[in-house]
Amino acid sequence: MSTSHWKRIVVKVGSALIAPHEQGCSSHYLLGIAQFIATCRAQGCQVVLVSSGSVAAGKHRFSDIAEPSVSLKKAMAAAGQADMMATWDKLFDFASAQLLVTHGDLRDRERYVSIKDTIFTLLDHGLLPIINENDAVTTDKLRVGDNDNLSAMVAAAADADALIICSDVKGLYTKNPNLHDDAKLIKQVSDINPDIYAMAGGATSSVGTGGMRTKIQAAEKAISHGIETMIVDGFDADTFNQLLKGQNPGTLFTPYDEPMQEHLHWMTHTSQVQGELIVENDFDSDLEEQNSQLTSDDVVAVKGNFSVGDTILVRKGDGTRLAKAKSNYSSCLLHFISDQEDQEFANNAQQKTGPLISDKNIAILEKT
């Protein structure tokens, strides 16, 4: 790794760093991060900050409730977001800008491109984009759920060179270091496989929604886009001195040699499946080259309710995932066509409407 080659980075900061005691925001652990960001900018590297913490920052403004309801958490987020932005603004001598997004924004291609344009415009004008999930309004159906995965989606949208995930541990260990004295830090990961996921335990802080597993998921998303990813200890000020020296203070995940194309990465890792087409187990057409070969005759079941333009999963009856793709049909129409006993009628209907899935928005999962 070499910070001198970074042109654009995304830094993700978690709730435990923003509001470590759930009594509002604290700059105690943020100062070192802010200085790191300022130094990177001074060296010509653009920075995007993904900052959690709105719920944790606003919690102290409400009565002490052991398990707050969903609506109360949304109110906490609304109250805490302003405090969080104010805290960051105090630490910078340059302008910042707030972007609040949901997964509903990211999975819609037009809105995703709009977010990309906004990020690039802010960076081109010297502002620091500070991005968080819009917890005050989002629903379970529309939320990412954790800012680790959100930071990877943002890094892909921003065409970043590196993603730095600030945690409360130095990186990925062979075992949970809080429970096992013989746990060893893994300095570099070149292949994220089931063994790597098996090392990831639950969340180690009481104020965040993510744990080590979501950080591994984020790293997998980022490296597939060619983005160098690190998990580092955000509580240790020396972490950022080491980063500026080109050293690895935590766990480095090396990117793919051949990154996925941008639209395929979005379809694979950001767009959310709204339904499924189940095909015969012996279906063997190359959907990437011949998407039109998927006909209503191959479909044995349609699952979910989706509209034209939604992302759907094409899989075999045995569970084999073939592709994620943009549907050219609604689930209602597909149900109607597949229910027709007259196959000639079904074929004529498809000839008039076109292929079931789009050849411009398809990601072959068996190759990713």
C-alpha positions in Angstrom: 0.0 0.0 0.0 1.1 3.6 -0.7 -0.9 6.6 0.3 1.1 8.7 -2.2 -0.7 6.9 -5.0 -4.2 7.5 -3.6 -6.2 10.0 -5.6 -9.5 9.5 -3.8 -10.3 7.6 -0.6 -13.4 6.9 1.6 -13.0 6.9 5.4 -15.7 5.2 7.4 -16.1 6.2 11.0 -18.4 4.2 13.4 -20.8 5.2 16.2 -18.4 4.1 18.9 -15.9 6.8 17.8 -18.6 9.5 17.4 -20.4 9.0 20.7 -18.4 6.5 22.7 -20.5 6.9 25.9 -23.9 7.6 24.2 -23.9 11.0 25.9 -23.7 13.1 22.7 -20.9 13.6 20.3 -17.3 13.7 21.5 -14.3 14.9 19.6 -11.9 12.9 21.7 -11.3 10.2 19.1 -12.2 12.2 16.1 -9.4 14.7 16.2 -6.8 12.3 14.9 -9.1 11.2 12.1 -9.8 14.8 11.2 -6.1 15.6 11.0 -5.6 12.6 8.8 -8.3 13.7 6.5 -6.9 17.3 6.4 -3.4 16.0 5.6 -4.7 13.8 2.8 -6.5 16.7 1.3 -3.4 18.9 1.6 -1.4 16.3 -0.3 -3.9 16.4 -3.2 -6.0 13.3 -2.2 -9.8 13.7 -2.3 -11.6 12.4 0.7 -15.2 11.2 1.3 -16.3 10.6 4.9 -19.0 8.0 5.7 -20.0 8.8 9.3 -22.3 6.7 11.5 -23.4 7.9 14.8 -26.6 9.9 14.5 -28.7 7.5 16.7 -25.9 7.3 19.3 -25.4 11.0 19.2 -29.1 11.8 19.8 -29.9 9.1 22.3 -29.1 11.2 25.4 -31.8 13.7 24.4 -34.5 11.1 25.1 -35.6 9.3 28.3 -33.5 6.3 29.2 -35.2 3.3 27.5 -33.4 0.0 27.4 -34.8 -1.1 24.0 -36.1 2.0 22.1 -38.8 1.4 19.5 -38.1 1.9 15.8 -39.9 5.3 15.8 -37.8 6.4 18.8 -34.6 5.4 17.1 -35.6 7.5 14.1 -36.3 10.4 16.4 -32.8 9.9 17.9 -31.3 9.9 14.5 -33.0 13.1 13.5 -31.8 14.8 16.7 -28.3 13.4 16.6 -27.6 14.1 12.9 -27.3 17.8 13.4 -25.0 17.4 16.4 -22.8 14.9 14.5 -22.4 17.3 11.5 -21.7 20.2 13.9 -19.0 18.2 15.6 -17.2 17.4 12.4 -17.5 21.0 11.2 -15.7 22.2 14.3 -12.7 19.9 13.5 -12.2 21.1 9.9 -11.1 24.5 8.5 -12.7 23.7 5.1 -16.4 23.3 4.1 -18.2 20.0 4.3 -21.6 18.9 2.8 -24.1 16.4 4.1 -25.6 13.6 2.0 -28.2 11.4 3.6 -29.1 8.3 1.5 -31.1 5.1 1.8 -30.7 1.8 0.0 -33.7 2.8 -2.0 -31.6 5.6 -3.4 -28.6 3.4 -4.2 -30.5 0.5 -5.8 -32.3 2.8 -8.2 -29.9 3.2 -11.1 -31.0 6.8 -12.0 -30.7 8.0 -8.3 -27.4 6.1 -7.9 -26.0 8.0 -10.8 -27.4 11.2 -9.3 -25.5 10.5 -6.0 -22.3 9.8 -8.0 -22.7 13.2 -9.7 -23.3 15.0 -6.4 -20.2 13.4 -4.8 -18.0 14.3 -7.8 -19.3 17.9 -7.9 -18.7 18.4 -4.2 -15.1 17.0 -4.5 -14.4 19.1 -7.6 -15.3 22.2 -5.6 -13.2 21.3 -2.6 -15.9 20.3 -0.2 -15.8 17.2 2.0 -18.9 15.0 1.4 -20.1 13.5 4.7 -22.4 10.6 4.1 -24.7 8.7 6.4 -27.8 6.5 6.0 -31.0 8.5 6.4 -32.0 6.6 9.6 -34.7 9.2 10.4 -36.9 8.2 7.4 -35.7 4.8 6.1 -37.6 1.6 6.5 -36.4 -2.0 6.8 -37.2 -2.5 3.1 -35.2 0.5 2.0 -32.2 0.5 4.4 -28.7 -0.8 4.0 -28.6 -1.5 7.7 -25.0 -0.8 8.5 -22.5 1.9 7.4 -19.7 -0.7 6.7 -21.6 -1.9 3.6 -22.8 1.6 2.9 -19.1 2.8 2.8 -18.2 0.1 0.2 -21.2 1.2 -2.0 -20.1 4.8 -1.6 -16.5 3.9 -2.4 -17.6 2.2 -5.6 -19.8 5.1 -6.5 -16.9 7.5 -5.9 -14.4 5.4 -7.9 -12.2 5.5 -4.8 -8.7 4.0 -4.7 -8.9 3.0 -1.1 -11.5 2.4 1.7 -10.4 2.8 5.3 -12.8 1.3 7.8 -12.1 2.7 11.3 -13.0 0.1 13.9 -12.5 -0.4 17.7 -10.0 -3.2 17.0 -6.8 -3.2 15.0 -8.2 -5.4 12.2 -9.3 -9.0 11.5 -8.0 -11.5 14.0 -7.9 -15.3 13.9 -10.3 -15.2 16.9 -12.1 -12.5 18.8 -9.3 -10.7 20.6 -11.6 -9.6 23.4 -12.2 -13.3 24.3 -9.0 -15.1 23.3 -5.5 -14.1 24.4 -4.0 -16.2 21.6 -5.8 -14.3 18.8 -3.5 -13.1 16.1 -3.9 -10.1 13.8 -4.1 -11.0 10.1 -2.1 -8.3 8.3 -3.1 -9.1 4.8 -6.0 -10.9 3.1 -5.8 -11.6 -0.7 -8.9 -13.9 -0.9 -12.1 -13.5 1.1 -13.4 -17.0 1.5 -15.6 -18.9 4.0 -12.6 -19.3 6.3 -12.2 -15.5 6.5 -15.9 -15.1 7.3 -15.6 -17.8 10.0 -13.1 -15.6 11.8 -15.6 -12.7 12.0 -17.5 -12.5 15.3 -20.3 -10.2 16.3 -20.2 -6.5 17.1 -17.6 -5.5 19.6 -19.2 -2.2 20.6 -22.6 -1.5 22.2 -23.5 1.5 20.1 -23.0 0.3 16.5 -25.1 -1.8 14.1 -22.2 -3.5 12.4 -19.6 -6.0 13.5 -16.5 -7.6 11.9 -18.7 -9.6 9.6 -20.2 -6.5 8.0 -16.7 -5.1 7.6 -15.7 -8.3 5.7 -18.8 -7.9 3.5 -17.8 -4.3 2.8 -14.2 -5.3 2.0 -15.5 -8.0 -0.4 -17.7 -5.4 -2.2 -14.8 -2.9 -2.4 -12.0 -5.1 -3.5 -14.2 -6.5 -6.3 -14.3 -3.0 -7.7 -10.5 -2.7 -7.4 -10.5 -0.7 -4.2 -7.8 -1.4 -1.6 -9.5 -1.8 1.7 -8.2 -1.6 5.3 -9.7 -2.3 8.7 -7.9 -0.2 11.3 -8.2 0.9 14.9 -9.8 4.3 14.9 -9.2 4.7 18.7 -5.4 4.6 18.3 -4.1 8.0 17.0 -0.9 6.3 15.8 -3.0 4.4 13.2 -3.2 7.5 11.1 0.5 8.4 11.4 1.3 4.9 10.1 -1.2 5.3 7.2 0.5 8.5 6.1 3.8 6.8 6.2 2.5 4.1 3.8 2.5 1.5 6.6 -0.3 -1.0 7.3 -1.6 -0.6 10.9 -4.4 -3.1 10.6 -5.7 -5.6 8.1 -5.2 -4.9 4.4 -7.5 -6.5 1.8 -5.9 -6.5 -1.6 -8.1 -5.6 -4.6 -8.9 -7.9 -7.6 -6.4 -7.8 -10.4 -9.3 -7.4 -12.8 -12.0 -5.3 -11.1 -15.6 -5.7 -12.1 -17.0 -3.1 -14.5 -18.9 -0.4 -12.8 -22.4 -1.3 -14.0 -21.9 -5.0 -13.2 -20.6 -4.1 -9.7 -23.6 -2.0 -9.1 -26.0 -4.7 -10.2 -24.1 -7.4 -8.2 -23.4 -5.5 -4.9 -25.8 -2.6 -4.7 -29.0 -3.3 -6.6 -31.5 -5.2 -4.4 -33.4 -8.2 -5.7 -37.2 -7.6 -5.8 -38.2 -11.0 -7.0 -37.0 -14.2 -8.6 -37.4 -16.3 -11.8 -36.9 -20.0 -11.2 -35.7 -21.9 -14.2 -35.2 -25.6 -15.0 -32.2 -27.3 -13.3 -30.8 -28.2 -16.8 -31.0 -24.7 -18.1 -27.5 -24.0 -19.6 -27.8 -21.0 -21.9 -25.1 -18.3 -21.5 -27.3 -15.4 -20.2 -24.5 -12.9 -20.6 -24.2 -13.6 -24.4 -27.7 -14.8 -25.1 -30.2 -13.3 -22.6 -32.9 -13.7 -25.2 -32.5 -17.4 -24.8 -34.4 -17.2 -21.5 -38.0 -17.6 -22.4 -41.2 -18.2 -20.5 -40.9 -21.8 -21.5 -37.8 -22.1 -19.2 -39.5 -20.4 -16.3 -41.0 -22.8 -13.8 -41.9 -20.3 -11.1 -42.1 -16.6 -10.5 -41.6 -15.3 -6.9 -42.1 -11.9 -5.4 -43.9 -8.8 -6.6 -41.9 -6.6 -9.0 -42.3 -4.1 -11.7 -40.7 -3.5 -15.1 -37.2 -2.2 -14.4 -36.8 -3.9 -11.0 -33.8 -6.1 -10.3 -34.6 -9.8 -10.1 -32.6 -13.0 -9.5 -32.5 -15.8 -12.0 -31.8 -19.1 -10.4 -32.3 -22.8 -10.9 -34.7 -24.8 -8.9 -31.8 -26.4 -7.0 -30.8 -23.0 -5.7 -28.0 -22.3 -8.1 -27.8 -18.5 -8.6 -27.4 -17.6 -12.3 -27.7 -13.9 -12.6 -29.1 -10.6 -11.3 -30.7 -8.6 -14.0 -33.2 -5.8 -14.8 -36.6 -7.3 -15.6 -38.4 -6.2 -18.7 -41.7 -7.7 -17.4 -43.7 -7.2 -14.3 -44.3 -10.2 -12.0 -48.0 -9.9 -12.8 -47.4 -10.3 -16.6 -44.9 -13.1 -16.1 -47.4 -15.0 -14.0 -50.0 -14.5 -16.7 -47.8 -15.7 -19.5 -46.4 -18.7 -17.6 -49.9 -19.8 -16.6 -51.0 -20.0 -20.3 -51.4 -23.6 -21.5 -51.1 -22.5 -25.1 -47.3 -22.2 -25.5 -47.7 -20.5 -28.9 -49.6 -17.7 -27.2 -46.9 -17.3 -24.6 -44.2 -17.2 -27.3 -46.1 -14.7 -29.3 -46.5 -12.5 -26.3 -42.8 -12.6 -25.6 -41.9 -11.8 -29.3 -44.0 -8.7 -29.0 -42.6 -7.5 -25.7 -39.0 -8.7 -26.1 -36.5 -10.6 -23.8 -37.5 -11.3 -20.2 -34.4 -9.7 -18.9 -32.2 -6.8 -20.1 -28.9 -7.4 -21.8 -27.7 -4.0 -20.7 -28.2 -4.6 -16.9 -27.2 -8.2 -16.1 -24.6 -9.6 -13.8 -23.6 -13.3 -14.1 -23.3 -14.5 -10.6 -21.6 -17.8 -11.4 -18.6 -15.8 -12.8 -18.3 -13.3 -10.0 
